[in-house]
Structure formats: structure tokens, C-alpha cells
């Protein structure tokens, strides 16, 4: 969060809006390039480690890396050509092209994080991806700003995305220490591909759903308003961090309990995840309700209008958090198709509401659309968990 406060102050609302728009497009393309293998890696790494099938584990890791690198290079090349047609001479094209150059590394970082989560190494999964971009990216951006007294969106993207090189290197070393990558391998590419494709649909919906508000707000409104809304979104996402961290820890446990056929164990994990997620989100909501305005002023005086959208977003995230790690529960226990349908409904609702509300209410409309679709998605997934798995996710 400190990094985004610094970038917003150094760039100003307009350039920060361009930065967030380019970052949203890069995040969307990275999610598509990974093709569901980040979620599949949680499942397969947990499963193969639990069964002691190290040959299959090594085989899957080699397969998934080759797959993701190839797809990400292809995605970056296609996106670069399309940007010449869609965003040629626009203020965001240069920032987007900088991000596309390192898209394969971003995709690899996402894949490695999934494998480390599957190995239940949460610190190794989260720390490099969170700490290195914040520290090195902020320092690099600060050097640029103080050397030329301004910072463009393109330079911001280059500083942040460039840290993916170091993150990917650190993760590779960590993964090699946990799982010896040298040795005999078993290959089941057809099965890995099939599961990955099912999860890719879910992952695509997740990425699109989380980036729709920024992209559609930029379509209908100004870059400055996108930047102001981005501050609200970044603060609201602190509430989501607790749920994401809990789901990262719960995912491998759910896979292990499901493989053992232990419904009581699954319910126990769901029980604690819902309570931890809810407690964290409610604490963040209370802090933002009381101190949100002075916190927003840290971004700059022009970000004060983000207070109400920030509370709307955080309220939606808090309501969804009451259902804990229901997404991981459904996706990692064989119900990817049902999950994909739920995401499709939530995405359709999100796009429709954004299209209706943004032209009239601007960033408040985007916040409302995102909050409603977030709650709707969690409710649908909770119903799947209840009727298909017999698990009560809501305040379990």
C-alpha cells in the first residue's frame, strides 16, 4: 500500500490512472497466459506430495513451466500487435508495451506461487511476490522521480514489473530446495491439460472480474477519475488480503482432506477459514470507516472523493469474506465446471451493472457493481459447497 501511495503522489491522479489501466490489462493477460496452471499446481503439488509420487510431481512442474512460458510469449506477441491497432498513440500504450515485455516472467511468478502454496510454504509463496516489488519498485520509482521531478505511468510500470526478474529467480531457488527438480519424471500431460483448461476458465473469469471496473471506468470516464478510484480499490483490497492469505493456507489442506475422504476435516478447515477471513475484513472495514479520509489524503488531496466508493468496495469484500475459502473449496475438489458457471453469472452481472451505473455515477457506480458481483459470486459458491459437498461455508 505504501508503494501505491508513493506512486499516486509522484504521478498525480491522471498518470496514476493510466498506470492502473495498463496494470489492469497486464494482469488480465497474465491470468490468461497462465491458463489455470497456477490453481492446478496447488492441487497437483498437494496431491502428489501427499501420495509420495515425486516422479509425477517433477513431471508436472516441468510440464506446467513449459506450457506457461510458451503461452505467455505468444500472448505478449499478440497483445503487442493488437495494441498498435487499439491504443496506438494513446497515453497508455508505452506503459502497456513495457509490461508486455516481461509478461512471461509475471506468468512464471504466478505459477511458482501456486506450486509453493501447494507445498504449504506460504511465506515462500507470498513474501517474494509482495515484498520485493514493494521495496525495489518503490526505490527505483523514487530515484526516477527525484532525478527528474516527475514520474510517468510507463516508468512506474517498468519499475514494478521489472522486479519480476528477481522474484522469479528467488522463487525458483526456493522451489528447488523444497522439491528436487532433477530426477526421473512421469508424464500425464492429457490429465494435467484437462484439469488446467477447466481451471483456466475459472481463472479467466476471476481475472476479468477483478479488472472490469478499472477498464470500464477508463472507457467511460477520465484517467484522473480512474486514478482516484484506484486509490479506493487499493485500500479496499487490504480487506481481501486476509481472505486470500487464508485461502492460500486452506487450499492444500482442503485437497489433502478431500483425497482422504474426510468430510469432517473439510468442514473444520471451512469453519476456521470463514471466521479468520470475516474477522480480518471487518477489522479493515472499521479502520477505513474511522480513518479512511486521512489515509486517502496520503495519496494526495485530489483522492478525497474516493472515500464513499472505498467503503462500498470494502463492504462487499467483507460480506463475501463471511463465506471463507469457498472458492478454493469448490475449485480444488473437482467442481470446476459449476464454479465456472458461477463466475460467468457474476461477471455478466458485473459488466451489466458497470455499463448501467458508470455513465451516471462514475466511480461510485463501479464500486457498487463490483461489490454486488462479489457478494453474488460468494453466495453461489457457498450453495455449490453445501449441495455438492455437504459443507456449510457461511459462518461454518
ChimeraX attribute file (.defattr): number of C-alpha atoms within 10 A of each C-alpha:
attribute: neighborCount
match mode: 1-to-1
recipient: residues
	/A:1	12
	/A:2	12
	/A:3	17
	/A:4	17
	/A:5	18
	/A:6	17
	/A:7	25
	/A:8	26
	/A:9	19
	/A:10	23
	/A:11	22
	/A:12	22
	/A:13	27
	/A:14	19
	/A:15	24
	/A:16	28
	/A:17	27
	/A:18	28
	/A:19	28
	/A:20	27
	/A:21	27
	/A:22	27
	/A:23	23
	/A:24	21
	/A:25	21
	/A:26	26
	/A:27	20
	/A:28	21
	/A:29	23
	/A:30	27
	/A:31	25
	/A:32	22
	/A:33	27
	/A:34	29
	/A:35	28
	/A:36	24
	/A:37	34
	/A:38	27
	/A:39	27
	/A:40	27
	/A:41	26
	/A:42	26
	/A:43	26
	/A:44	24
	/A:45	28
	/A:46	26
	/A:47	20
	/A:48	19
	/A:49	16
	/A:50	16
	/A:51	11
	/A:52	11
	/A:53	14
	/A:54	20
	/A:55	16
	/A:56	19
	/A:57	24
	/A:58	22
	/A:59	18
	/A:60	23
	/A:61	21
	/A:62	14
	/A:63	17
	/A:64	26
	/A:65	17
	/A:66	11
	/A:67	16
	/A:68	25
	/A:69	20
	/A:70	14
	/A:71	19
	/A:72	26
	/A:73	19
	/A:74	15
	/A:75	18
	/A:76	22
	/A:77	14
	/A:78	12
	/A:79	19
	/A:80	17
	/A:81	11
	/A:82	12
	/A:83	17
	/A:84	13
	/A:85	10
	/A:86	11
	/A:87	13
	/A:88	12
	/A:89	11
	/A:90	11
	/A:91	17
	/A:92	22
	/A:93	20
	/A:94	20
	/A:95	23
	/A:96	26
	/A:97	22
	/A:98	21
	/A:99	25
	/A:100	26
	/A:101	17
	/A:102	21
	/A:103	26
	/A:104	25
	/A:105	25
	/A:106	29
	/A:107	29
	/A:108	28
	/A:109	26
	/A:110	21
	/A:111	28
	/A:112	26
	/A:113	29
	/A:114	25
	/A:115	27
	/A:116	25
	/A:117	27
	/A:118	30
	/A:119	26
	/A:120	20
	/A:121	18
	/A:122	17
	/A:123	10
	/A:124	18
	/A:125	24
	/A:126	17
	/A:127	13
	/A:128	21
	/A:129	21
	/A:130	11
	/A:131	12
	/A:132	17
	/A:133	21
	/A:134	18
	/A:135	14
	/A:136	17
	/A:137	22
	/A:138	20
	/A:139	14
	/A:140	18
	/A:141	24
	/A:142	20
	/A:143	12
	/A:144	18
	/A:145	18
	/A:146	11
	/A:147	10
	/A:148	8
	/A:149	11
	/A:150	15
	/A:151	23
	/A:152	22
	/A:153	28
	/A:154	21
	/A:155	20
	/A:156	28
	/A:157	24
	/A:158	22
	/A:159	23
	/A:160	21
	/A:161	22
	/A:162	21
	/A:163	22
	/A:164	24
	/A:165	15
	/A:166	17
	/A:167	22
	/A:168	22
	/A:169	14
	/A:170	16
	/A:171	24
	/A:172	15
	/A:173	10
	/A:174	16
	/A:175	19
	/A:176	11
	/A:177	10
	/A:178	11
	/A:179	17
	/A:180	11
	/A:181	17
	/A:182	9
	/A:183	9
	/A:184	10
	/A:185	17
	/A:186	13
	/A:187	15
	/A:188	12
	/A:189	13
	/A:190	9
	/A:191	10
	/A:192	17
	/A:193	19
	/A:194	11
	/A:195	19
	/A:196	22
	/A:197	17
	/A:198	21
	/A:199	26
	/A:200	25
	/A:201	20
	/A:202	25
	/A:203	24
	/A:204	23
	/A:205	25
	/A:206	18
	/A:207	18
	/A:208	22
	/A:209	22
	/A:210	18
	/A:211	20
	/A:212	21
	/A:213	30
	/A:214	26
	/A:215	17
	/A:216	18
	/A:217	23
	/A:218	22
	/A:219	14
	/A:220	15
	/A:221	14
	/A:222	15
	/A:223	24
	/A:224	19
	/A:225	22
	/A:226	30
	/A:227	28
	/A:228	27
	/A:229	28
	/A:230	26
	/A:231	30
	/A:232	27
	/A:233	21
	/A:234	16
	/A:235	25
	/A:236	25
	/A:237	20
	/A:238	18
	/A:239	27
	/A:240	23
	/A:241	14
	/A:242	21
	/A:243	29
	/A:244	18
	/A:245	16
	/A:246	20
	/A:247	25
	/A:248	24
	/A:249	20
	/A:250	24
	/A:251	26
	/A:252	25
	/A:253	19
	/A:254	28
	/A:255	26
	/A:256	21
	/A:257	18
	/A:258	20
	/A:259	14
	/A:260	11
	/A:261	11
	/A:262	13
	/A:263	15
	/A:264	13
	/A:265	16
	/A:266	22
	/A:267	20
	/A:268	15
	/A:269	23
	/A:270	26
	/A:271	20
	/A:272	18
	/A:273	28
	/A:274	24
	/A:275	20
	/A:276	19
	/A:277	26
	/A:278	25
	/A:279	18
	/A:280	18
	/A:281	28
	/A:282	19
	/A:283	13
	/A:284	21
	/A:285	25
	/A:286	13
	/A:287	12
	/A:288	21
	/A:289	15
	/A:290	10
	/A:291	12
	/A:292	20
	/A:293	18
	/A:294	14
	/A:295	18
	/A:296	23
	/A:297	17
	/A:298	15
	/A:299	22
	/A:300	19
	/A:301	13
	/A:302	16
	/A:303	25
	/A:304	19
	/A:305	19
	/A:306	25
	/A:307	24
	/A:308	17
	/A:309	24
	/A:310	29
	/A:311	24
	/A:312	24
	/A:313	27
	/A:314	29
	/A:315	22
	/A:316	23
	/A:317	27
	/A:318	27
	/A:319	20
	/A:320	29
	/A:321	31
	/A:322	26
	/A:323	27
	/A:324	32
	/A:325	33
	/A:326	30
	/A:327	21
	/A:328	23
	/A:329	30
	/A:330	21
	/A:331	24
	/A:332	21
	/A:333	18
	/A:334	15
	/A:335	18
	/A:336	21
	/A:337	15
	/A:338	17
	/A:339	24
	/A:340	22
	/A:341	17
	/A:342	21
	/A:343	27
	/A:344	19
	/A:345	15
	/A:346	24
	/A:347	23
	/A:348	15
	/A:349	20
	/A:350	26
	/A:351	20
	/A:352	12
	/A:353	19
	/A:354	27
	/A:355	19
	/A:356	14
	/A:357	18
	/A:358	23
	/A:359	16
	/A:360	12
	/A:361	13
	/A:362	20
	/A:363	29
	/A:364	23
	/A:365	22
	/A:366	28
	/A:367	28
	/A:368	25
	/A:369	26
	/A:370	28
	/A:371	23
	/A:372	21
	/A:373	23
	/A:374	25
	/A:375	20
	/A:376	22
	/A:377	21
	/A:378	26
	/A:379	20
	/A:380	20
	/A:381	26
	/A:382	24
	/A:383	17
	/A:384	23
	/A:385	23
	/A:386	14
	/A:387	10
	/A:388	12
	/A:389	17
	/A:390	14
	/A:391	22
	/A:392	19
	/A:393	27
	/A:394	22
	/A:395	15
	/A:396	17
